[in-house]
Every structure is written in C-alpha cells, then in structure tokens.
Amino acid sequence: MPLYEYEAKTLNGETLKGTVEAGDETAVIDILRQRNYYPVNIKLCREELNIELSFLNRIKLKDIAIFCRQFSFILTAGINILKALELVKEQTENKRLKKILEKTFEDVQRGKTLSEAMGSHKHFPDMLVNMVAVGETSGTLDTVMMRMAAYYDKEHKQRQKVKQALTYPAVVSVFAFVVVLVLVVKVLPIFTSMFEQFPNAVIPVQTRIIMGISNVIIEKWWLIIIITAALVSTIKFYSKTEEGAYFFDNIKIKFPAFGKMYSKVVVSRFARTFGMLTASGVPLIQSVSICADVVGNKVYGKVLKDMRAELEKGLSVGQILQKEKLFPSMITQMIIIGEESGTLEDILDKTADYYDGEIETATAQLTSMLEPVIVIFLSIVVGFIVVSIIMPIFEMYNTIGLQ
C-alpha cells in the first residue's frame, strides 16, 4: 500500500506532520478526519526499495526491553494506551522501531487492541504479543510490560556474554585461516617454481600434496567459490525446513564442548520464560506451548509440545519432564518442588539465574580451552607447510653437494 506524508491541523490549531498508508489521497483524508485532523497538505512518498537484509530487519532485544520499560512507566502514571504509544514513539531512538510504533499507533487509533496491532507486525516477538494480550485481558498491562522488560534485559545480557566469550576464538580462527591461505597462495608458489628448475630433485609426498592444494586454490578459485556458495545455500535451505532445523539443533546439543554450554542456554531460557508466564497468570498448557517456540531449539521444543497430551491427562510439568532425559535432573526437581509448594515462579527465576552463572563459567572455560587448541592447530598446520618446503630444499642441496 502506498505511503503518504501529511500535514494537518488539530482542533486546537496545532500543526501535525506524519505518514500514513492508504490506497489513495481520498483514503488519507478519511483517516485524518476520523482522527479529528484537518488535512493541509498530502503528498505521496517516493517509492523506496523494500528489499532489506534479514539481519537488518530485526529489532534488537535491548530495544524491545527499553520499549517495554518505558511503556510500563507511562502506563503506571495513569496515561492511556494510545497516548503512551505516542510518547514512547517520540522517545525511541531506533528508527525502525519508531516506524513500527507509528504504524501500531495508527492501528490502535482505528480500533484494534494493542496486542492485535503489535501482532500484525512481525518485528515484535510472538511471546511479547501473547503477554500483551494477557495484560490487556487481566488489566495488568503495566505489570506485564515491566516483567517483559526484565525478561528481555536478561536475555540480552546472556547473549552478549556468550558473544563476547566467543569473539576472541573467532578472531584468532580467522587470522589463522588468513595466515595459512597467504602461505599456500603467495609463499609456496615461489618455492614451487624453484623446485621445477631441478627436475631430478626428489620431492616428498607431503610437499606434493601442499603444492597440489596450492595449484587448485590459485587456478580453480572460482570453482571453490561456486562449490562453497552452493554448499552454504543448500545447508541454509535445509536448515529452514522442519526436518533440517531439528537435525542441526540436535547437532548443537551433542557437539563436543559447545553442546553442554548450548544446552544450559536453552534450559535457562526455558526456566525464565516458564516462570515469567506462570507469574503472569498464563494457563499452563499455553505457557508450555509458548516456551516450545521461545527456547530456540527444535529438539527441546518438540519435547515441550509433546507435553500437551499428558498435561491434559492431569500430570504435572515436573512429572513429565522427569521422564525425559533431555532436561537436567536439577531443573525437573526444582519444578516439582515449586509445583508442590506453590512457589513455582520464584523457584524458576532463581533456577534461571543459577544457569546464567553456569553459562558464564562454561563460556569462560570454553574460551580458555579454545585458545590453546587454535594456537596448537595453527602451529601444526604452519609447521607442516614449512617442513614440506624445507625438506626438498635440503634434498637439492645434498644433491648439488654430491655432484
């Protein structure tokens, strides 16, 4: 739908400027009049490219946390939802979020509920939309938004810690790859041309292998790029299918060293989400269904989705998870204790904090383990290349000396 810029006057004579999506100028005028605005100037915005990279199309968790906190504070002050949206929109620094909030504001003006308006924009997480609907129904939207702010704050901090811990190994790995590539592509050909001047020289097998790899990279680099691009595209396409996503998520869990840390991240996310949903009064079956989509792993998600039938039979969450070997015994025991004592949300929140600490320790251990492994691997590869170059040189010197 075309986007129009408008300039209008309010009943108080105030001049307003903004944008609105409509079929034509007549529809824009109708929309403005419904808002008790008197249009002064309307013009069609220039057509902009709607092609956006997927990673640019997402709003960061930090921005969502700030939005939830600001919205909660404003609602607590007794301001209605529509005015709260307008105030938050003006305070938002993220340009993409500002545009989305402007559209959300317009949808609410047209009569939609806040959850319906937010749900029509795919940028808001489904969990946030569901929680807003719960807050609207129960009349506790300000409390719900504050809980969501705390939830997304913790999620953001957890992800940042993992990213920071893995940044150094990633940088060292890239550096190692570049060093090896320079040796193979730039340095090795110099010695290869020298070896060719001595056709009778004995060249070891490992040297021939390195020389072959070097020739393939130099002469067939375009083929390597095509094969790599095709392989990456195939993996990416397969990972988006239900079967592929399950397959790769299962690998993440079982991957040596990394798998344990990743599992703790998923379990921590489940504990925090489930505890927050329970505290907000969301029905148990709905809470489990939301957790299945939020945990970010298809293997854990399938276990949670399969719980629905047993929950309908009257079994508790703790009893069901106790049968599953996927979830650690600690969290299942804590859930059972929480269900029996009626303090499930508090226990889950503390359990999530415990796993956050475990994740921090695990990431530090993983980083300290990866650093020497990468250095040793780089040393072996570079050493192998250097030895492969030096050995034929010694052979040639020996041959020349004997002559």
C-alpha positions in Angstrom: 0.0 0.0 0.0 1.4 3.5 -0.9 2.8 5.7 1.9 1.6 9.3 2.1 3.1 12.2 4.0 0.6 14.6 5.5 0.4 18.0 7.2 -2.7 18.6 9.3 -4.3 20.8 11.9 -5.8 19.6 15.1 -9.0 21.1 16.8 -6.6 23.3 18.9 -4.9 24.7 15.8 -1.7 22.6 16.3 0.1 21.6 13.2 1.0 17.9 12.9 3.1 16.0 10.4 3.4 12.3 9.8 2.9 9.4 7.4 0.0 7.0 6.8 -0.5 4.1 4.5 -3.6 4.3 2.3 -5.0 3.4 -1.1 -5.2 7.0 -2.4 -5.4 10.6 -1.2 -9.1 10.3 -0.5 -8.5 7.5 1.9 -5.8 9.6 3.6 -8.3 12.4 4.1 -10.9 10.0 5.6 -8.3 8.6 8.0 -7.2 12.1 9.1 -10.8 13.2 9.6 -11.5 10.1 11.8 -8.7 11.4 14.0 -10.3 14.9 14.1 -7.4 16.2 12.0 -7.9 18.8 9.2 -5.6 18.0 6.2 -3.5 20.9 4.9 -1.1 19.1 2.6 -0.9 15.5 1.4 1.8 14.0 -0.9 2.9 10.6 -2.0 6.2 9.5 -0.6 8.9 8.4 -3.0 8.8 4.7 -3.7 11.6 3.1 -1.6 13.2 -0.3 -2.1 11.6 -2.8 0.3 14.5 -5.2 0.0 16.0 -5.5 3.4 18.6 -7.9 4.7 17.1 -10.2 7.3 19.6 -9.3 10.0 18.8 -5.6 9.4 15.1 -6.3 9.6 15.2 -7.4 13.2 14.9 -5.3 16.3 17.4 -5.9 19.0 16.3 -7.4 22.3 17.8 -4.3 24.0 15.5 -2.0 22.1 12.5 -4.2 23.0 13.5 -4.2 26.7 13.7 -0.3 26.6 10.3 -0.1 24.8 8.6 -2.4 27.4 10.1 -0.5 30.4 9.2 3.0 29.0 5.7 1.8 28.2 5.2 0.3 31.7 6.4 3.6 33.4 4.0 5.6 31.3 1.0 3.3 31.9 1.8 3.3 35.7 1.4 7.1 35.6 -2.2 6.7 34.6 -1.8 7.6 30.9 -4.0 5.6 28.4 -2.5 3.2 25.9 -2.9 5.4 22.8 -1.1 8.4 24.4 1.5 6.0 25.9 2.3 4.7 22.4 2.7 8.2 21.1 5.1 9.2 24.0 7.2 6.0 23.6 7.4 6.5 19.9 8.8 10.0 20.3 11.4 8.8 22.8 12.5 5.8 20.7 16.0 6.2 19.1 15.8 3.1 16.9 14.4 4.4 13.6 13.0 1.0 12.5 11.2 0.6 15.8 9.9 4.2 15.6 8.3 3.5 12.3 6.7 0.3 13.6 5.4 2.1 16.7 3.9 4.7 14.4 2.0 2.1 12.5 1.0 0.4 15.7 -0.3 3.7 17.0 -2.4 4.2 13.8 -3.8 0.6 14.1 -4.9 1.3 17.7 -6.5 4.5 16.6 -8.6 2.5 14.1 -9.9 0.4 16.9 -7.5 -2.6 17.2 -6.3 -3.8 20.6 -2.6 -3.2 21.3 -1.9 -7.0 21.0 -3.7 -7.1 17.7 -1.8 -4.1 16.4 1.6 -5.5 17.6 0.8 -8.9 16.2 0.2 -7.5 12.7 3.9 -6.5 12.6 6.3 -9.5 12.5 9.0 -7.5 14.2 7.6 -8.0 17.7 8.3 -11.4 19.2 5.3 -13.7 19.5 5.8 -14.1 23.2 5.6 -10.3 23.7 2.4 -10.1 21.7 0.9 -13.0 23.7 1.9 -11.4 27.0 0.4 -8.0 26.0 -2.9 -9.8 25.2 -2.8 -11.4 28.7 -2.1 -8.0 30.3 -5.0 -6.4 28.4 -7.4 -9.2 29.5 -6.4 -9.1 33.1 -6.0 -5.3 33.4 -2.3 -5.7 34.5 -0.6 -4.5 31.3 1.8 -2.2 33.2 3.0 -5.1 35.4 3.3 -7.4 32.4 5.3 -4.9 30.4 7.7 -4.4 33.4 8.2 -8.2 33.6 8.8 -8.4 29.9 11.4 -5.6 30.2 13.3 -7.5 32.9 13.0 -10.7 30.8 14.4 -9.2 27.6 17.1 -7.4 29.6 18.4 -10.7 31.0 18.1 -12.4 27.6 20.1 -9.6 26.0 22.8 -9.8 28.7 23.1 -13.5 28.4 23.5 -13.4 24.6 26.1 -10.6 25.0 28.2 -12.7 27.4 28.2 -15.6 25.1 29.1 -13.4 22.1 31.9 -11.7 24.0 33.3 -15.0 25.2 33.4 -16.4 21.6 34.7 -13.3 19.9 38.4 -13.9 20.6 38.5 -17.5 19.4 36.6 -16.4 16.3 39.1 -13.6 15.5 42.1 -16.0 16.1 40.5 -18.6 13.8 40.0 -16.0 11.0 43.6 -14.9 11.5 44.8 -18.5 11.3 42.9 -19.1 8.1 44.3 -15.9 6.5 47.9 -16.9 7.5 47.6 -20.4 6.0 45.9 -19.0 2.9 48.8 -16.5 2.4 51.4 -19.2 2.8 49.7 -21.5 0.4 48.8 -18.9 -2.3 51.7 -16.4 -2.1 54.8 -18.1 -0.4 54.5 -21.7 -1.7 54.4 -20.8 -5.4 57.8 -19.1 -5.1 59.4 -22.4 -3.9 57.4 -24.4 -6.4 58.9 -22.5 -9.3 62.4 -23.2 -7.8 61.7 -26.9 -7.5 60.7 -27.0 -11.1 64.2 -25.9 -12.1 65.5 -29.2 -10.7 63.5 -31.9 -12.4 65.7 -34.7 -10.9 65.1 -33.5 -7.3 63.2 -35.8 -5.1 60.1 -34.1 -3.8 58.4 -35.7 -0.7 54.8 -36.8 -0.8 53.7 -34.1 1.7 55.3 -31.4 -0.4 53.5 -32.7 -3.5 50.2 -32.6 -1.6 50.7 -29.0 -0.4 51.8 -28.0 -4.0 48.6 -29.6 -5.4 46.4 -27.8 -2.9 48.2 -24.5 -3.8 47.7 -25.1 -7.5 44.0 -25.9 -7.1 43.4 -22.7 -5.0 45.2 -20.5 -7.5 43.9 -22.0 -10.7 40.4 -23.1 -9.6 39.5 -20.4 -7.0 36.3 -19.6 -8.9 35.2 -23.3 -8.7 35.9 -23.3 -5.0 33.8 -20.2 -4.5 30.9 -21.8 -6.5 31.1 -25.1 -4.6 31.2 -23.2 -1.3 28.3 -21.0 -2.2 26.2 -24.0 -3.3 27.1 -25.9 -0.2 26.2 -22.9 2.1 23.0 -22.3 0.2 22.0 -26.0 0.5 22.7 -26.1 4.2 20.8 -22.8 4.7 17.8 -24.0 2.8 17.8 -27.4 4.6 18.1 -25.7 8.0 14.9 -23.8 7.3 12.9 -26.9 6.9 11.4 -28.6 9.9 13.5 -31.7 9.5 16.7 -29.7 8.8 16.2 -27.4 11.8 15.7 -30.4 14.1 18.8 -32.1 12.6 21.1 -29.1 13.2 19.6 -28.3 16.6 20.3 -31.9 17.6 23.9 -31.5 16.5 24.2 -28.3 18.5 23.2 -30.2 21.7 25.6 -33.1 21.0 28.6 -31.1 19.7 31.7 -31.7 21.9 32.4 -29.0 24.5 30.0 -26.5 22.9 26.9 -28.8 23.3 26.8 -28.6 27.2 27.1 -24.8 27.2 24.4 -24.5 24.5 22.0 -26.8 26.4 22.4 -24.7 29.5 21.5 -21.6 27.5 18.3 -23.4 26.3 17.4 -24.6 29.8 18.0 -21.2 31.3 15.7 -19.6 28.7 13.0 -22.2 29.4 13.2 -21.7 33.1 13.0 -17.9 32.9 10.2 -17.9 30.3 8.1 -20.5 32.0 8.5 -18.8 35.4 7.5 -15.4 33.9 4.5 -16.8 32.1 3.3 -18.6 35.3 3.7 -15.5 37.4 1.6 -13.5 34.8 -1.3 -16.0 35.1 -1.0 -17.6 31.7 -2.7 -21.0 31.6 -0.3 -23.9 32.0 -0.8 -25.6 28.6 -0.5 -22.2 26.8 2.7 -21.4 28.8 4.3 -24.7 27.7 3.3 -24.0 24.1 4.9 -20.6 24.2 8.0 -22.0 25.8 8.3 -24.5 23.0 8.6 -21.7 20.5 10.8 -19.4 22.6 13.6 -21.8 23.7 15.1 -21.6 20.3 15.8 -25.3 19.8 13.6 -27.7 17.9 14.6 -30.8 20.0 13.7 -29.2 23.3 10.7 -27.6 21.6 9.4 -31.0 20.4 9.6 -32.3 24.0 7.6 -29.4 25.3 5.0 -29.6 22.5 4.5 -33.3 23.1 3.7 -32.5 26.8 0.3 -31.1 25.9 -1.5 -34.5 25.8 0.0 -35.6 29.2 -0.8 -32.2 30.8 -4.5 -32.7 29.7 -4.5 -36.0 31.5 -3.6 -34.2 34.7 0.1 -34.9 35.0 2.3 -32.1 36.3 5.1 -30.5 34.3 7.7 -31.8 36.8 6.4 -35.4 36.5 6.5 -35.2 32.7 10.0 -33.7 32.4 11.3 -36.3 34.9 10.7 -38.9 32.3 12.7 -37.0 29.7 16.5 -37.4 29.8 16.9 -34.2 27.8 16.3 -31.8 30.7 18.8 -31.8 33.6 17.6 -33.5 36.8 18.1 -30.3 38.7 15.5 -28.3 36.9 13.0 -31.1 36.9 13.4 -31.4 40.7 13.1 -27.7 41.2 9.9 -27.6 39.1 8.4 -30.5 41.2 9.3 -28.6 44.4 7.8 -25.4 43.0 4.6 -27.1 42.0 4.2 -28.8 45.4 5.0 -25.6 47.4 3.1 -23.2 45.2 6.2 -21.1 44.5 7.0 -22.2 41.0 7.6 -18.8 39.5 10.1 -17.8 42.2 12.0 -21.1 42.0 12.2 -21.0 38.2 13.5 -17.4 38.3 16.3 -18.5 40.8 17.0 -21.6 38.7 17.4 -19.4 35.6 19.8 -17.2 37.5 21.8 -20.3 38.5 22.1 -21.5 35.0 23.1 -18.0 33.9 26.0 -18.3 36.2 26.8 -21.7 34.9 26.7 -20.4 31.3 29.2 -17.6 32.3 31.5 -20.2 33.8 31.1 -22.6 30.9 31.8 -19.8 28.3 35.0 -18.8 30.2 36.1 -22.4 30.3 35.3 -22.9 26.6 37.3 -19.8 25.7 40.3 -20.8 27.7 40.2 -24.2 26.1 39.7 -23.0 22.6 42.6 -20.5 22.7 45.4 -23.1 23.1 43.6 -25.6 20.7 43.5 -22.9 18.0 47.2 -21.9 18.6 48.3 -25.6 18.5 46.3 -26.3 15.4 47.8 -23.2 13.7 51.3 -24.2 14.7 50.9 -27.7 13.3 49.5 -26.5 10.0 52.1 -23.8 9.5 54.8 -26.2 10.7 53.7 -28.9 8.2 53.8 -26.3 5.4 57.3 -25.0 6.4 58.7 -28.5 6.8 57.2 -29.5 3.4 59.0 -26.6 1.8 62.4 -27.1 3.6 62.7 -30.8 3.1 63.0 -30.6 -0.7 65.5 -27.7 -0.4 67.8 -29.8 1.8 67.4 -32.7 -0.7 68.5 -30.3 -3.5 71.5 -29.0 -1.5 72.6 -32.6 -0.8 72.3 -33.5 -4.5 74.3 -30.4 -5.5 76.9 -31.2 -2.8 77.3 -34.8 -4.0 77.9 -33.5 -7.6 
